[in-house]
Amino acid sequence: MACVSTSQKDARTRSVLSQKALAAAAGFDRTYIRLLEREQYSLSIDTLESIAEVLGVEPHTLIMPVPSR
């Protein structure tokens, strides 16, 4: 199952960025990043690209299937 919120959070923590730092760098409010990670909002392609750029990953890696934990 693909899960943008989990992939985004994993990439963010690997990048050692807080939600606040990611939000500031991508031009969003921290609350928006938190809600994305909690799957309370869907994100647009533009948002996906902005977040991926800040995290230093390709956008498709944020929508790839997440292995079971």
N, C-alpha and C positions, 0 to 999 in steps of 0.2 A: 504494500500500500504506500502510495506517495503521500508525504506529509510535509508541506512547506514549513510549517511552524517548527517541527522537530529538526529538520535539516538546517533551517536558518539559525536556530538556537545553538545547534552543534557547531556550525561554522563560526558563529559569533564567539562562542566560548573558546574555540581553538585559536581564534584571532586575539584572544584576551581583551575583548571589548565589552564594556558594559552596555546595557540597553541604551543608556543615556548617550554614551560615546557614539554608538552606531547611529542612533537617531540624529544626533548633531551632524555627523559626517554625511549622512544620506539626505539631510534636509527635512527630517520628520520630527514629530514630537515623541518623547520617550513612551508616552502612553500608547501611541499608535503601534510602536514596536512590541510593547508588552501584549497588546491585544492580538497582534498577528501571531505571536508565539503561543498564545492561548487559544488560537483558532477561532477568535471572535470576529475577525474581519478577513475578507478575501483580499488578495492584493492584485493590482494590475500588472501588466507586463512592464510598464515603465517603473513601477515601484520595485518589482523583482530585479530589474536591471540595475537600479540605483543601489539596492542593498547588496547585490552580488559584487558590484564594482568596489564598494567600500570594504567588503569582506575579502576581496581578492580572489574570488572564485567565479567560475562560469555560471551564468544564470541557471542552466539546466541542472547543475548539481544541487540546487535548492529544491528541485521538484522531482528528484530521483527517488525511487522506492527506499524506504528506511528499513534496515534489517530489524527483526524482532529483537527485543532486549531481554 
